[in-house]
Amino acid sequence: MALEITDDNFDELVLKSEKPVVVDFWAEWCGPCRMIGPLINEMSKEFEGKALVGKVNVDQNANVSAQFGVRSIPTVLFIKNGEVVDKSVGAVPKATLEAKLNALL
C-alpha cells in the first residue's frame, strides 16, 4: 500500500528522502485518480527498498498541493534529492510511471 503523505509529513518523508519518491496527488471523487490508484499501490510494493511511493489527498492537504502547483489530478510527481525531476498528469499506463521511476534509480 502506498504511503499516506500529508502537509505535516511531506518535508520529512519526501524532501529529505535519500531514495527517489513518487507522489500521487489524488482525490476520492476523481475518476482517473481511481484508475491509477491501484497502479500506484502496486508500484509501492514492486519498488520497496528502492524508492518511496506515496499518495497525497488534495482535499485534505491543500498546502503541499499548492506548493507544487497541482491544478489537475491525478498528478504524479517524481522527486529526487528534494527536487521535482519529472511529472505525469492524467491517467497514464503503469509502464509510463515505471519508466519515469526507473530513470531515477
Sequence and secondary structure as in RCSB ss.txt:
>XXXX:A:sequence
MALEITDDNFDELVLKSEKPVVVDFWAEWCGPCRMIGPLINEMSKEFEGKALVGKVNVDQNANVSAQFGVRSIPT
VLFIKNGEVVDKSVGAVPKATLEAKLNALL
>XXXX:A:secstr
  EE  TTTHIIIIIT SS EEEEEE TT HHHHHHHHHHHHHHHHTTTT EEEEEETTT HHHHHHTT  SSSE
EEEEETTEEEEEEES   HHHHHHHHHTT 
